[in-house]
Structure formats: C-alpha cells, structure tokens
Amino acid sequence: MVLFSFLLGRFSYLFCFPITWGIVAGCLAAPGNFSGFTAVRFLLGFTEGGVSPAFVIITGSWYKKSEQPFRVAGWVTCNGLAQIFGALIMYGIGLAGNTAISNWRVMFLVCGGWTVLSGILFLMFMALGPGTAWFLNARERSIATQRLAEERISKEQTTFKVSQIKEALLDHRLWLLVIGAFCNTLASPVIKFGTLVINGFGWSKLNTMLMATVFSPTMVVFLSLIASNFKGNTKKSVASNSYFILYAAAAIAGPQLWTNAPRYIEGAITDIVAIGACIAVLALFGLSVGWENKRRDKNDHRTAEEQGSGDADVTDKQDKDFRYTW
C-alpha cells in the first residue's frame, strides 16, 4: 500500500499502471504449466492494484462532489463492458481457426497489447487535473480550477507526505468506510447467487433480475464517498488503497465460508451479519460527517474573503472550510 500510495501521490507515474498491467497480461501467453501461470497471475494482480485507486483520485481531481458518483459509476461500468468486448474478441479469434500459437495465447497477447497502447495514449493525452489540461485555454483552466476550489477540492499535487499517511490511518471515518466495504464484499457470494435465491422464493425470472439490480450500486457508493470525503493528495491515495486492500481480502475470504454443503449455515450467517454491519457502519459514517459539518459551521465565523482558496495540499481535517458529503 505504501508503494502505491507513493506512486499515486505523484500523478506523473499514473500511466505506469495500465502499461505494466498490459505487459504482464501479455506474459500470460507464455507459461505452459500451473506454477508459471500462478507466478504471472500474482504479478498481474500486483500491477492491477493501483489502477482503480488512481481512477478514484483522478475523478476527485476533476469533478465536484455532486458530479463524482455518476463519473465513478461510469468507469466502474466499463468492467462489464470489457467482458462483453472480451467475449466478442474471443469469438473473433475462434473464427480465425488454426493460428501459429494457441488461440487462448493470442487472446492474452491482444488484450495485453491493447492495454499497453491505452497506457501510452493515457500518458500522451490524459490531463490529470484542470490546471494542466492541454485542451483548455487559460481562461477555461482558471474557471475549472475555481469551481473545484469552491468545494475545497485541492488541485493536483505531486508531494508525498508521511504525515498524511498517519492521519489517514488514524481517521475513524476512513475506517468506517473501508470496514463497510469489507463487509459488503464479504457478502458477495450470496449477492452473486442472489438471483437463484430470489427465484427459489417463487418470483418470476424477470422480477428476479429486477430485484437483483439493487446489489450492484454499493461499490459505486463506497468509491464515491472515498473520492469526495478525503482531501490531501497522499491521504486520498491511502484511502483509495485501503479500500481496495480490504475489498480484495474480503473477496478471498468470503467464498471460503461456503464449503459446508448442503445448507451452508456458516456462510449464510456470516453474510447476514456482514450486511447488517455494512448498514450500521454507513449509518455511523453519516452521523459522524453530519455532526462534524454542523460543528464546523457553528465554529466558523470568517468571511468568504478570509477563507483560503482550497488549492493547498492540506487534508480534510486541516481545512476547516471543507465539508463532508453523505
């Protein structure tokens, strides 16, 4: 986490995540045994670790708090779109018939190469914040920066601050969100098979699919809350990485509880408790930020001219003009 937090704290390194992931993905075409696949797959997961946290930071650097949930939902949705396009690519490779190497190896080479190309394009054209946007003129950059400063969103910074790591790890609001995300992901097995459960209660397949849609937005909710409620370049990096570390841990631990067929009592009880805990910590988070916002409003007697611009790389705790969202 410290490594990725350091790299994420320096925006110029963000392009390395898709490029290195693409290179490793292409290397999956090389192994011919299980141990080889395991080693490369470990590296693939390692290089993937900084991708989503980087997107969270970029989203927070570009958009106002009210705009961030929809944008986060947009790039999270691309996971599903990638599966659709991936299936079409595999179908096309299959139509090609016999090739010099196995079709499944071609698939990894194509996806890896395309990802490397996208990383290069990211490096060439992606503006990491309105202050450095090459496609905006000076007036437009000033307006775009000012609209973020009004909500106390700092512009892009490249300084890595150890003090912000300490503050992030001691911030109870961050722990509420990451614990909530852990509990939500821990319950993913019952969510994934929720359609079968609902259908088993006698609902039609159409209504089953409709009711199953309520599970999907939870990840977007957590990512949006992290993007909009933590300020400070290094602190936001730590917050994003902490979320995905516990997300991955829960994704590994959750399925291990569903091994005692046929009733899976341990897994069912764990998921019920996890869902209840997720609701509880989200409620506590809402109460915490609501109380803090009221406290800051009550103690703030400065005029607009006396307040800072919000451009400095300070944290949400240090910036008393910052207001949390819920």
Residue frames as qw, qx, qy, qz and C-alpha x, y, z in Angstrom:
[[0.000, 0.885, 0.466, 0.000, 0.00, 0.00, 0.00],
 [0.317, -0.767, 0.102, 0.549, 2.85, 2.39, 0.81],
 [0.398, -0.091, 0.597, 0.690, 4.37, 1.81, -2.65],
 [0.156, 0.586, 0.666, 0.434, 1.12, 2.52, -4.47],
 [0.183, -0.901, -0.321, 0.225, 0.36, 5.48, -2.20],
 [0.375, -0.556, 0.276, 0.689, 3.77, 6.93, -3.10],
 [0.278, 0.123, 0.668, 0.679, 3.20, 6.45, -6.83],
 [0.011, 0.742, 0.636, 0.212, -0.37, 7.73, -6.66],
 [0.278, -0.823, -0.175, 0.464, 0.92, 10.76, -4.79],
 [0.156, -0.497, 0.440, 0.731, 2.94, 11.65, -7.89],
 [0.674, 0.527, 0.282, -0.434, 0.47, 12.00, -10.74],
 [0.369, 0.672, -0.529, -0.363, 3.12, 11.68, -13.44],
 [0.094, -0.282, 0.955, 0.012, 3.51, 7.98, -12.57],
 [0.664, 0.193, 0.477, -0.543, -0.15, 7.05, -13.05],
 [0.687, 0.499, -0.337, -0.407, 0.37, 5.99, -16.65],
 [0.119, 0.434, -0.892, 0.038, 2.66, 3.17, -15.49],
 [0.551, -0.002, 0.706, -0.445, -0.25, 1.19, -14.04],
 [0.818, 0.434, 0.173, -0.335, -2.05, 0.33, -17.33],
 [0.490, 0.672, -0.545, -0.102, 1.25, -0.14, -19.18],
 [0.077, -0.400, 0.887, -0.217, 2.74, -2.57, -16.65],
 [0.669, 0.123, 0.595, -0.429, -0.58, -4.41, -16.35],
 [0.756, 0.561, -0.094, -0.324, -0.74, -4.79, -20.12],
 [0.303, 0.603, -0.738, 0.007, 2.81, -6.14, -20.28],
 [0.292, -0.206, 0.877, -0.323, 2.12, -8.72, -17.57],
 [0.743, 0.316, 0.360, -0.468, -1.22, -9.65, -19.18],
 [0.655, 0.603, -0.390, -0.234, 0.61, -10.35, -22.41],
 [0.062, 0.492, -0.854, 0.158, 3.07, -12.52, -20.50],
 [0.690, -0.028, 0.575, -0.439, 0.18, -14.83, -19.54],
 [0.824, 0.466, -0.165, -0.276, 0.52, -16.24, -23.06],
 [0.304, 0.635, -0.705, 0.085, 3.94, -17.66, -22.18],
 [0.407, -0.348, 0.779, -0.326, 3.51, -20.19, -19.29],
 [0.606, 0.112, -0.684, -0.389, 2.84, -23.81, -20.02],
 [0.497, -0.210, -0.811, 0.227, 2.20, -25.11, -16.50],
 [0.408, -0.789, -0.449, -0.097, 0.27, -24.21, -13.36],
 [0.576, -0.532, -0.133, 0.606, 3.24, -22.82, -11.43],
 [0.323, 0.095, 0.293, 0.895, 4.08, -20.48, -14.29],
 [0.171, -0.639, -0.501, -0.558, 0.50, -19.23, -14.50],
 [0.536, -0.720, -0.397, 0.194, 0.40, -18.72, -10.74],
 [0.513, -0.327, 0.001, 0.793, 3.55, -16.59, -10.77],
 [0.127, 0.236, 0.377, 0.887, 2.40, -14.41, -13.66],
 [0.318, -0.679, -0.558, -0.355, -1.11, -14.12, -12.24],
 [0.522, -0.624, -0.322, 0.485, 0.35, -12.90, -8.95],
 [0.327, -0.169, 0.164, 0.915, 2.25, -10.19, -10.81],
 [0.060, -0.465, -0.566, -0.678, -0.91, -9.33, -12.73],
 [0.423, -0.752, -0.506, -0.014, -2.82, -8.79, -9.50],
 [0.511, -0.477, -0.128, 0.704, 0.04, -6.74, -8.08],
 [0.210, 0.024, 0.313, 0.926, 0.20, -4.40, -11.07],
 [0.188, -0.580, -0.617, -0.497, -3.58, -4.07, -11.09],
 [0.412, -0.538, -0.580, 0.451, -3.59, -2.84, -7.51],
 [0.182, -0.387, -0.097, 0.899, -3.04, 0.80, -8.40],
 [0.060, 0.297, 0.625, 0.719, -5.47, 1.13, -11.32],
 [0.261, -0.715, -0.606, -0.231, -8.79, 1.70, -9.56],
 [0.417, -0.681, -0.259, 0.543, -7.31, 3.86, -6.76],
 [0.288, -0.136, 0.295, 0.901, -5.73, 6.02, -9.48],
 [0.068, -0.481, -0.624, -0.613, -9.11, 6.44, -11.18],
 [0.365, -0.755, -0.520, 0.165, -10.65, 7.47, -7.84],
 [0.394, -0.525, -0.029, 0.754, -8.01, 10.18, -7.40],
 [0.163, 0.086, 0.483, 0.856, -8.34, 11.45, -10.97],
 [0.174, -0.645, -0.665, -0.332, -12.12, 11.62, -10.60],
 [0.399, -0.763, -0.366, 0.353, -11.76, 13.62, -7.41],
 [0.384, -0.352, 0.166, 0.837, -9.27, 15.98, -9.10],
 [0.081, 0.180, 0.572, 0.796, -11.61, 16.82, -11.97],
 [0.322, -0.515, -0.592, -0.530, -15.16, 16.90, -10.68],
 [0.344, -0.425, 0.307, -0.779, -17.23, 18.47, -7.92],
 [0.242, -0.092, 0.889, -0.378, -18.57, 16.24, -5.18],
 [0.648, 0.347, 0.380, -0.561, -22.07, 16.20, -6.64],
 [0.644, 0.575, -0.354, -0.359, -20.64, 15.12, -10.00],
 [0.028, -0.516, 0.856, -0.021, -18.35, 12.35, -8.76],
 [0.627, 0.017, 0.728, -0.275, -20.83, 9.48, -8.15],
 [0.764, 0.571, 0.148, -0.259, -22.04, 9.46, -11.75],
 [0.384, 0.746, -0.539, -0.068, -18.46, 9.59, -13.08],
 [0.290, -0.391, 0.858, -0.166, -17.33, 6.78, -10.78],
 [0.743, 0.245, 0.550, -0.292, -20.31, 4.72, -11.91],
 [0.630, 0.706, -0.181, -0.267, -19.25, 5.38, -15.50],
 [0.306, 0.613, -0.728, -0.003, -15.78, 3.89, -15.24],
 [0.455, -0.180, 0.821, -0.295, -16.90, 1.07, -12.93],
 [0.786, 0.407, 0.263, -0.385, -19.45, 0.12, -15.60],
 [0.462, 0.672, -0.534, -0.224, -16.56, -0.37, -18.02],
 [0.302, -0.315, 0.893, -0.113, -15.73, -3.60, -16.17],
 [0.659, 0.330, 0.624, -0.259, -18.93, -5.08, -17.54],
 [0.574, 0.756, -0.103, -0.297, -18.39, -3.58, -20.97],
 [0.042, 0.638, -0.757, -0.131, -14.90, -5.09, -21.06],
 [0.503, -0.033, 0.856, -0.117, -16.37, -8.54, -20.50],
 [0.673, 0.601, 0.329, -0.278, -18.71, -8.01, -23.44],
 [0.423, 0.807, -0.368, -0.185, -15.95, -6.86, -25.76],
 [0.233, -0.498, 0.835, 0.005, -13.64, -9.57, -24.45],
 [0.671, 0.192, 0.699, -0.157, -16.20, -12.21, -25.36],
 [0.633, 0.743, 0.075, -0.205, -16.50, -10.74, -28.86],
 [0.133, 0.767, -0.616, -0.119, -12.72, -10.71, -29.26],
 [0.440, -0.242, 0.863, -0.056, -12.52, -14.36, -28.18],
 [0.715, 0.464, 0.481, -0.204, -15.26, -15.19, -30.66],
 [0.481, 0.829, -0.215, -0.189, -13.36, -13.44, -33.44],
 [0.093, -0.611, 0.785, 0.052, -10.14, -15.25, -32.56],
 [0.616, 0.032, 0.774, -0.144, -12.05, -18.52, -32.60],
 [0.694, 0.651, 0.210, -0.225, -13.36, -17.78, -36.09],
 [0.186, 0.801, -0.524, -0.221, -9.78, -17.30, -37.27],
 [0.969, 0.141, -0.198, -0.051, -9.28, -21.04, -36.91],
 [0.880, -0.212, -0.026, 0.425, -5.82, -22.51, -36.51],
 [0.097, 0.965, -0.217, 0.108, -3.07, -20.00, -35.76],
 [0.533, 0.511, -0.592, 0.323, 0.66, -20.31, -35.25],
 [0.066, 0.146, -0.773, 0.614, 0.06, -20.37, -31.49],
 [0.101, -0.459, -0.872, 0.139, -2.92, -21.44, -29.41],
 [0.081, -0.692, -0.407, -0.590, -5.98, -19.21, -29.59],
 [0.536, -0.785, -0.296, 0.094, -6.02, -18.62, -25.85],
 [0.591, -0.314, 0.052, 0.742, -2.45, -17.30, -26.04],
 [0.211, 0.412, 0.378, 0.802, -3.49, -14.94, -28.82],
 [0.319, -0.807, -0.439, -0.234, -6.24, -13.62, -26.56],
 [0.583, -0.675, -0.122, 0.436, -3.77, -12.62, -23.84],
 [0.490, -0.048, 0.266, 0.829, -1.43, -11.02, -26.38],
 [0.045, 0.600, 0.466, 0.648, -4.24, -8.99, -27.94],
 [0.424, -0.838, -0.332, -0.086, -5.63, -7.78, -24.60],
 [0.640, -0.516, -0.010, 0.570, -2.18, -7.07, -23.21],
 [0.420, 0.146, 0.327, 0.834, -1.09, -5.17, -26.30],
 [0.087, -0.724, -0.439, -0.525, -4.26, -3.11, -26.37],
 [0.530, -0.797, -0.247, 0.150, -3.82, -2.21, -22.70],
 [0.589, -0.286, 0.124, 0.745, -0.22, -1.12, -23.26],
 [0.219, 0.414, 0.411, 0.782, -1.40, 1.06, -26.15],
 [0.297, -0.821, -0.400, -0.277, -4.11, 2.59, -23.95],
 [0.617, -0.635, -0.121, 0.448, -1.48, 3.33, -21.29],
 [0.465, -0.004, 0.259, 0.847, 0.68, 5.13, -23.85],
 [0.026, -0.620, -0.449, -0.643, -2.33, 7.14, -25.02],
 [0.506, -0.784, -0.348, 0.088, -3.08, 7.89, -21.37],
 [0.590, -0.401, 0.029, 0.700, 0.45, 9.25, -20.96],
 [0.315, 0.189, 0.381, 0.848, 0.21, 11.37, -24.10],
 [0.152, -0.476, -0.422, -0.756, -3.27, 12.85, -23.79],
 [0.505, -0.638, -0.581, 0.014, -4.65, 12.45, -20.26],
 [0.010, 0.588, -0.252, 0.769, -4.73, 15.66, -18.25],
 [0.461, -0.214, -0.791, 0.341, -4.63, 14.75, -14.58],
 [0.135, -0.635, -0.511, 0.563, -6.40, 17.91, -13.48],
 [0.303, 0.888, 0.339, 0.067, -7.90, 21.16, -14.84],
 [0.236, -0.882, 0.212, 0.350, -4.73, 23.08, -14.06],
 [0.286, -0.433, 0.707, 0.480, -2.75, 21.11, -16.66],
 [0.647, 0.476, 0.590, -0.084, -5.49, 20.40, -19.20],
 [0.303, -0.200, 0.503, 0.784, -3.95, 20.89, -22.64],
 [0.092, 0.466, 0.735, 0.484, -7.38, 21.05, -24.31],
 [0.159, -0.884, -0.420, 0.133, -8.46, 24.07, -22.22],
 [0.347, 0.658, -0.078, 0.663, -7.27, 27.63, -22.73],
 [0.262, 0.142, -0.540, 0.787, -6.03, 29.77, -19.84],
 [0.433, -0.225, 0.101, -0.867, -9.47, 31.20, -19.08],
 [0.833, -0.149, -0.384, -0.369, -11.14, 27.78, -19.11],
 [0.646, 0.038, -0.646, 0.405, -8.44, 26.30, -16.87],
 [0.000, -0.200, 0.425, -0.883, -8.97, 29.13, -14.40],
 [0.645, -0.199, -0.067, -0.735, -12.74, 28.57, -14.35],
 [0.844, -0.057, -0.523, -0.107, -12.36, 24.79, -14.00],
 [0.476, 0.103, -0.629, 0.607, -9.91, 25.21, -11.12],
 [0.198, -0.227, 0.287, -0.909, -12.07, 27.78, -9.36],
 [0.744, -0.218, -0.265, -0.573, -15.20, 25.60, -9.45],
 [0.790, -0.099, -0.573, 0.196, -13.27, 22.92, -7.57],
 [0.275, 0.182, -0.474, 0.817, -11.78, 25.42, -5.12],
 [0.464, -0.363, -0.019, -0.808, -15.31, 26.46, -4.16],
 [0.899, -0.290, -0.200, -0.260, -15.81, 22.97, -2.73],
 [0.443, -0.727, 0.520, -0.067, -12.36, 22.85, -1.12],
 [0.956, 0.155, 0.200, 0.151, -11.03, 20.32, -3.62],
 [0.306, -0.731, 0.399, 0.462, -7.30, 20.88, -3.98],
 [0.653, 0.659, -0.293, -0.232, -5.70, 20.90, -7.38],
 [0.962, 0.109, -0.194, 0.158, -3.30, 18.18, -8.40],
 [0.299, -0.840, 0.449, -0.059, -0.16, 17.92, -6.24],
 [0.808, 0.354, -0.464, 0.082, 2.97, 15.78, -6.50],
 [0.036, -0.569, 0.650, -0.502, 4.25, 15.86, -2.91],
 [0.736, -0.216, -0.641, -0.027, 4.26, 12.66, -0.86],
 [0.226, -0.598, 0.380, -0.669, 3.59, 13.44, 2.81],
 [0.398, -0.028, -0.883, 0.246, 4.17, 10.87, 5.54],
 [0.161, 0.068, 0.525, -0.833, 2.08, 12.96, 7.95],
 [0.624, 0.103, -0.161, -0.758, -0.95, 12.43, 5.74],
 [0.593, 0.042, -0.799, -0.094, -0.43, 8.65, 5.86],
 [0.173, -0.072, -0.775, 0.603, -0.54, 8.80, 9.66],
 [0.369, 0.125, 0.230, -0.892, -3.64, 10.98, 9.63],
 [0.646, 0.090, -0.497, -0.573, -5.39, 8.65, 7.19],
 [0.530, -0.011, -0.841, 0.107, -4.66, 5.55, 9.27],
 [0.113, -0.189, -0.681, 0.698, -5.99, 7.29, 12.40],
 [0.366, 0.004, -0.125, -0.922, -9.10, 8.70, 10.71],
 [0.390, 0.147, 0.840, -0.348, -12.15, 6.86, 12.05],
 [0.613, 0.540, 0.107, -0.567, -14.23, 7.96, 9.05],
 [0.407, 0.511, -0.695, -0.299, -11.85, 6.17, 6.70],
 [0.056, -0.138, 0.974, -0.172, -12.02, 3.02, 8.81],
 [0.541, 0.327, 0.535, -0.560, -15.82, 3.14, 8.80],
 [0.628, 0.568, -0.207, -0.490, -15.84, 3.21, 5.01],
 [0.349, 0.446, -0.813, -0.131, -13.25, 0.50, 4.46],
 [0.236, -0.015, 0.908, -0.345, -14.83, -1.77, 7.08],
 [0.618, 0.428, 0.320, -0.576, -18.19, -1.19, 5.41],
 [0.563, 0.561, -0.478, -0.375, -16.65, -2.07, 2.05],
 [0.059, 0.305, -0.946, 0.095, -15.10, -5.20, 3.58],
 [0.430, 0.182, 0.754, -0.461, -18.46, -6.32, 4.97],
 [0.632, 0.533, 0.020, -0.562, -20.20, -5.56, 1.69],
 [0.474, 0.516, -0.673, -0.238, -17.69, -7.61, -0.30],
 [0.164, -0.204, 0.928, -0.265, -17.69, -10.40, 2.29],
 [0.575, 0.321, 0.591, -0.466, -21.36, -10.90, 1.47],
 [0.339, 0.485, -0.478, -0.649, -20.67, -11.10, -2.27],
 [0.013, -0.027, 0.984, 0.175, -21.27, -14.88, -2.54],
 [0.220, 0.513, 0.773, -0.300, -24.92, -14.54, -1.56],
 [0.271, 0.682, -0.009, -0.680, -25.20, -11.48, -3.78],
 [0.130, 0.374, -0.748, -0.533, -23.77, -13.34, -6.76],
 [0.125, -0.179, -0.962, -0.164, -26.22, -16.19, -6.25],
 [0.241, 0.245, 0.449, -0.825, -29.00, -13.87, -5.15],
 [0.521, 0.179, -0.380, -0.743, -30.95, -14.43, -8.35],
 [0.474, -0.035, -0.874, -0.100, -31.19, -18.15, -7.61],
 [0.090, -0.208, -0.753, 0.618, -32.31, -17.45, -4.05],
 [0.346, 0.265, 0.138, -0.890, -34.96, -14.93, -5.10],
 [0.546, 0.135, -0.598, -0.571, -36.19, -17.20, -7.87],
 [0.326, -0.061, -0.929, 0.164, -36.45, -20.01, -5.34],
 [0.147, 0.246, 0.580, -0.763, -39.00, -17.96, -3.39],
 [0.378, 0.554, 0.741, -0.046, -41.34, -18.16, -6.35],
 [0.168, 0.764, -0.047, -0.621, -40.63, -14.89, -8.14],
 [0.794, 0.585, 0.161, 0.045, -40.54, -14.88, -11.92],
 [0.742, 0.010, 0.141, 0.656, -37.18, -14.69, -13.69],
 [0.221, 0.689, 0.190, 0.664, -37.99, -11.18, -14.92],
 [0.435, -0.852, -0.034, -0.291, -38.77, -9.88, -11.42],
 [0.861, -0.372, 0.032, 0.345, -35.76, -11.77, -10.08],
 [0.604, 0.285, 0.113, 0.736, -33.41, -9.89, -12.41],
 [0.057, -0.798, -0.141, -0.584, -35.07, -6.59, -11.49],
 [0.643, -0.759, -0.005, -0.103, -34.66, -7.10, -7.74],
 [0.866, -0.147, 0.038, 0.477, -31.07, -8.28, -8.16],
 [0.419, 0.665, 0.041, 0.617, -30.08, -4.87, -9.54],
 [0.376, -0.896, 0.004, -0.237, -30.15, -3.30, -6.07],
 [0.845, -0.412, 0.093, 0.330, -26.91, -5.07, -5.09],
 [0.717, 0.382, 0.128, 0.568, -24.69, -3.58, -7.79],
 [0.125, 0.870, 0.003, 0.477, -24.58, 0.15, -6.86],
 [0.682, -0.719, -0.044, 0.121, -22.98, -0.45, -3.44],
 [0.740, -0.081, 0.133, 0.654, -19.43, -0.43, -4.79],
 [0.247, 0.616, 0.224, 0.714, -20.12, 2.86, -6.58],
 [0.427, -0.859, -0.174, -0.225, -21.43, 4.31, -3.31],
 [0.757, -0.536, 0.048, 0.370, -18.26, 3.44, -1.40],
 [0.616, 0.158, 0.226, 0.737, -15.93, 4.67, -4.14],
 [0.050, 0.758, 0.257, 0.597, -17.86, 7.94, -4.44],
 [0.551, -0.827, -0.107, -0.034, -17.72, 8.52, -0.69],
 [0.754, -0.329, 0.133, 0.553, -13.95, 7.95, -0.67],
 [0.469, 0.401, 0.288, 0.732, -13.42, 10.23, -3.67],
 [0.070, -0.751, -0.233, -0.614, -15.41, 13.11, -2.17],
 [0.607, -0.770, -0.131, -0.148, -14.71, 12.93, 1.58],
 [0.760, -0.438, 0.103, 0.469, -10.93, 12.80, 1.86],
 [0.325, 0.936, -0.091, 0.103, -8.67, 15.69, 0.97],
 [0.351, -0.725, 0.573, 0.151, -4.91, 15.79, 0.65],
 [0.620, 0.503, -0.527, -0.291, -3.11, 14.06, -2.17],
 [0.223, 0.298, -0.908, 0.191, -1.33, 11.44, -0.08],
 [0.398, 0.030, 0.693, -0.601, -4.28, 10.89, 2.25],
 [0.751, 0.349, 0.018, -0.560, -6.65, 10.28, -0.65],
 [0.535, 0.432, -0.714, -0.127, -4.15, 7.79, -2.10],
 [0.017, -0.172, 0.903, -0.394, -4.01, 5.90, 1.20],
 [0.574, 0.174, 0.438, -0.670, -7.81, 5.94, 1.46],
 [0.742, 0.404, -0.286, -0.452, -8.24, 4.50, -2.03],
 [0.428, 0.369, -0.823, 0.059, -5.60, 1.82, -1.49],
 [0.237, -0.114, 0.795, -0.546, -7.04, 0.86, 1.90],
 [0.723, 0.233, 0.173, -0.628, -10.43, 0.35, 0.32],
 [0.761, 0.405, -0.427, -0.271, -9.13, -1.96, -2.38],
 [0.169, 0.361, -0.876, 0.271, -6.91, -3.93, 0.02],
 [0.401, 0.032, 0.728, -0.555, -9.87, -4.82, 2.24],
 [0.736, 0.371, -0.063, -0.563, -12.03, -5.34, -0.85],
 [0.580, 0.413, -0.693, -0.107, -9.55, -7.94, -2.12],
 [0.034, -0.227, 0.877, -0.423, -9.21, -9.55, 1.32],
 [0.592, 0.155, 0.484, -0.625, -12.99, -9.95, 1.61],
 [0.733, 0.424, -0.301, -0.440, -13.22, -11.31, -1.94],
 [0.403, 0.349, -0.841, 0.091, -10.73, -14.02, -0.95],
 [0.127, -0.095, 0.822, -0.547, -12.23, -14.80, 2.46],
 [0.613, 0.106, 0.138, -0.770, -15.91, -14.75, 1.53],
 [0.784, 0.197, -0.457, -0.372, -16.10, -17.87, -0.67],
 [0.317, 0.266, -0.864, 0.286, -14.10, -19.91, 1.87],
 [0.348, -0.053, 0.615, -0.706, -17.06, -19.80, 4.25],
 [0.779, 0.234, 0.016, -0.582, -19.36, -21.53, 1.76],
 [0.289, 0.398, -0.864, -0.110, -17.95, -25.04, 1.95],
 [0.224, 0.012, 0.898, -0.379, -20.35, -26.94, 4.22],
 [0.480, -0.052, -0.527, -0.699, -23.00, -28.25, 1.84],
 [0.213, 0.506, 0.616, 0.564, -25.89, -28.51, 1.55],
 [0.172, -0.874, -0.453, 0.042, -27.18, -25.74, 3.85],
 [0.455, 0.420, -0.091, 0.780, -24.02, -23.59, 4.10],
 [0.417, -0.814, -0.401, 0.056, -25.05, -22.34, 7.53],
 [0.543, -0.469, -0.012, 0.696, -21.70, -20.69, 8.37],
 [0.276, 0.146, 0.389, 0.867, -21.65, -18.76, 5.10],
 [0.160, -0.685, -0.551, -0.449, -25.27, -17.67, 5.38],
 [0.487, -0.769, -0.315, 0.267, -24.86, -16.44, 8.96],
 [0.499, -0.298, 0.127, 0.804, -21.65, -14.59, 8.07],
 [0.158, 0.342, 0.468, 0.799, -23.29, -12.85, 5.12],
 [0.291, -0.787, -0.499, -0.216, -26.32, -11.78, 7.17],
 [0.534, -0.682, -0.145, 0.478, -24.04, -10.35, 9.87],
 [0.450, -0.080, 0.290, 0.841, -21.83, -8.68, 7.23],
 [0.032, 0.574, 0.503, 0.646, -24.77, -7.00, 5.52],
 [0.416, -0.828, -0.376, 0.005, -26.08, -5.76, 8.88],
 [0.574, -0.509, 0.019, 0.642, -22.63, -4.47, 9.82],
 [0.350, 0.231, 0.398, 0.816, -22.31, -2.71, 6.46],
 [0.155, -0.764, -0.451, -0.436, -25.58, -0.86, 7.06],
 [0.558, -0.753, -0.243, 0.250, -24.51, 0.02, 10.60],
 [0.549, -0.315, 0.129, 0.763, -21.11, 1.48, 9.66],
 [0.190, 0.435, 0.430, 0.768, -22.64, 3.51, 6.83],
 [0.328, -0.829, -0.398, -0.216, -25.14, 4.93, 9.30],
 [0.612, -0.627, -0.077, 0.476, -22.31, 5.74, 11.73],
 [0.465, 0.056, 0.287, 0.836, -20.37, 7.40, 8.92],
 [0.015, -0.666, -0.447, -0.597, -23.38, 9.55, 8.06],
 [0.488, -0.826, -0.278, 0.045, -23.83, 10.58, 11.68],
 [0.654, -0.387, 0.050, 0.649, -20.11, 11.33, 12.03],
 [0.338, 0.198, 0.323, 0.862, -19.81, 13.57, 8.97],
 [0.173, -0.756, -0.458, -0.435, -23.15, 15.25, 9.71],
 [0.560, -0.762, -0.207, 0.252, -22.03, 16.10, 13.23],
 [0.581, -0.239, 0.164, 0.760, -18.63, 17.32, 12.01],
 [0.197, 0.478, 0.418, 0.747, -20.19, 19.55, 9.34],
 [0.331, -0.842, -0.359, -0.231, -22.52, 21.13, 11.92],
 [0.642, -0.602, -0.078, 0.468, -19.61, 21.66, 14.30],
 [0.481, 0.008, 0.266, 0.835, -17.56, 23.39, 11.62],
 [0.003, 0.661, 0.439, 0.609, -20.49, 25.57, 10.56],
 [0.480, -0.820, -0.311, 0.015, -21.06, 26.60, 14.18],
 [0.623, -0.565, 0.060, 0.538, -17.41, 27.48, 14.84],
 [0.482, 0.197, 0.369, 0.770, -16.71, 29.21, 11.51],
 [0.016, 0.866, 0.343, -0.364, -17.25, 32.96, 11.78],
 [0.331, -0.342, 0.389, 0.789, -14.94, 34.05, 8.97],
 [0.510, 0.660, 0.033, -0.551, -15.99, 35.90, 5.87],
 [0.888, 0.412, 0.183, 0.089, -15.51, 34.49, 2.37],
 [0.378, 0.845, -0.310, 0.219, -12.51, 36.78, 1.87],
 [0.360, -0.683, 0.593, -0.227, -10.84, 35.38, 4.99],
 [0.914, -0.029, 0.398, -0.069, -11.19, 31.79, 3.85],
 [0.320, -0.435, 0.681, 0.495, -8.44, 30.13, 1.82],
 [0.506, 0.412, -0.418, -0.632, -8.72, 29.17, -1.83],
 [0.914, -0.017, 0.330, -0.235, -8.52, 25.41, -1.19],
 [0.695, 0.620, -0.363, -0.027, -5.56, 24.91, -3.52],
 [0.102, -0.641, 0.726, -0.228, -3.04, 23.90, -0.84],
 [0.670, 0.046, -0.737, -0.079, -2.27, 20.21, -0.32],
 [0.253, -0.265, 0.645, -0.671, -3.93, 20.03, 3.10],
 [0.120, -0.195, -0.973, -0.023, -6.20, 17.31, 4.42],
 [0.349, -0.595, -0.526, -0.498, -9.91, 17.44, 5.13],
 [0.585, -0.612, -0.431, 0.312, -9.13, 17.69, 8.86],
 [0.434, -0.243, -0.026, 0.867, -6.72, 20.59, 8.38],
 [0.044, -0.222, -0.366, -0.903, -9.01, 22.55, 6.05],
 [0.120, 0.333, 0.702, -0.618, -11.80, 23.82, 8.29],
 [0.433, 0.368, -0.096, -0.817, -13.70, 25.12, 5.26],
 [0.282, 0.095, -0.890, -0.345, -14.03, 21.59, 3.88],
 [0.670, -0.050, 0.344, -0.656, -17.45, 19.97, 4.24],
 [0.223, -0.091, 0.966, 0.096, -18.07, 16.24, 4.07],
 [0.575, 0.085, -0.351, -0.734, -20.72, 14.69, 1.84],
 [0.291, -0.002, 0.920, -0.264, -23.12, 11.88, 2.55]]
